[in-house]
Amino acid sequence: MISDTNEIMSARWVMPGEIWDLIGQNAIRDGLTLTAVLWTDAYQRGIIAPRSTT
């Protein structure tokens, strides 16, 4: 079976603290997920401001 490299193989909810463990274990490696995690972390820490949609 051939799969697309951007295909979602599985999805599940995780606790906020668990995400860093998964990244450290190299269980999350795709750029889209890592970008979302890092952006959310920076936003929550006040490092970046929310983007305006107007």
KOLTI-862409 format. One record per residue (C-alpha): x, y, z. Coordinates in pm, 1 decimal, always signed. Layout:
east, north, up
X, Y, Z
...
END
This chain:
east, north, up
+0.0, +0.0, +0.0
+135.0, +339.1, -98.1
+52.0, +633.3, +125.4
+85.8, +1004.3, +72.4
+357.4, +1161.8, +288.5
+103.9, +1423.8, +400.6
-166.0, +1171.2, +482.9
-291.5, +1153.8, +840.5
-209.2, +809.1, +973.5
-372.4, +859.5, +1313.3
-516.5, +1132.7, +1532.8
-586.0, +1156.0, +1903.2
-625.9, +1412.2, +2178.3
-333.7, +1462.1, +2415.4
-286.4, +1662.7, +2732.7
-92.9, +1987.1, +2684.0
+209.6, +1862.7, +2879.8
+216.9, +1534.2, +2690.0
+284.1, +1703.2, +2356.4
+638.0, +1797.4, +2460.2
+710.8, +1437.6, +2565.1
+589.6, +1312.9, +2227.7
+809.9, +1564.7, +2045.2
+1107.1, +1464.8, +2263.0
+1046.2, +1097.1, +2181.0
+1040.7, +1184.8, +1809.0
+683.5, +1055.3, +1791.4
+570.4, +1379.6, +1625.3
+789.4, +1471.9, +1329.5
+572.2, +1636.4, +1067.6
+625.8, +2005.1, +1006.5
+259.5, +2104.9, +1004.5
+199.0, +1967.5, +1353.1
+524.1, +2105.7, +1493.0
+450.4, +2449.7, +1347.8
+105.1, +2451.2, +1508.8
+245.7, +2342.6, +1846.3
+524.4, +2602.3, +1843.4
+294.1, +2882.6, +1727.5
+40.1, +2798.8, +1998.7
+312.0, +2784.9, +2264.1
+453.9, +3122.2, +2157.4
+104.1, +3275.5, +2154.8
+22.4, +3142.6, +2502.7
+352.9, +3276.4, +2637.6
+280.9, +3620.6, +2490.9
+578.1, +3605.4, +2254.9
+359.9, +3667.4, +1950.9
+29.6, +3848.9, +1916.6
-273.0, +3701.9, +1742.6
-293.7, +3784.3, +1374.9
-572.1, +4012.3, +1263.1
-812.6, +3874.3, +1004.5
-921.5, +4219.6, +890.1
END
